[in-house]
Amino acid sequence: MDIYAKIRTLAQLDATLSALFFTGTQRWFKQQIQPGYISKGLCVRVSKPTTVFSYTQYGLMNLNKPLMQFDILGFDSTAVQAATIAVINWMGTVSFAETNDFDSPATTPPHSPNFLLNRRSGMEAQVDPPGPVYIETLDFRIYNLEN
């Protein structure tokens, strides 16, 4: 399962993130937000700017370290900040380096190797409907087991 699918699957299983981004119209996007969705509620755009690969003397390891960027967007700055905190808290509970979250039933991961590297705020122009869109961007370095 690729990292985008892992992130989306585990986000849908979290009660808080499910209520914020998956109730009604699904508003969790890979790399690009479709037009008109921001007016339906808070949105998340997930992208992977870069990946650091690990090597041993025997070759490429199946554990890599992608830099994942989460952009939380919405018209209400307070709601965007609250959703940002929810994403930060959730990333502290999941592990992409273990398969525990995908076990049946899910078990608690032994650790959570996700590191928040950067958090920044900004605004983006929105044409339809007109108005500023608030954005919080989170950069996480995660450990991901390629399987």
SULPE-V900794 format. One record per residue. BURIAL is I if it has 9 or more other C-alpha atoms within 8 Angstrom, else O. Layout:
# SULPE-V900794
burial->[BURIAL:BURIAL]
This chain:
# SULPE-V900794
burial->[O:O:O:O:O:I:O:I:O:I:I:I:O:I:O:O:I:I:O:I:I:I:O:O:O:O:I:I:I:I:O:O:I:O:O:O:I:I:O:O:I:I:I:I:I:I:I:I:O:O:I:O:I:I:O:O:O:O:O:O:I:O:I:I:I:I:I:I:I:I:I:I:I:I:I:O:I:O:I:I:I:O:I:I:O:I:I:I:O:I:I:O:O:I:I:I:I:O:I:I:I:O:O:O:O:O:O:O:I:O:O:I:I:I:O:I:O:O:I:O:O:O:O:O:O:I:O:O:O:O:O:I:I:I:I:I:I:I:I:I:I:I:I:I:I:O:O]
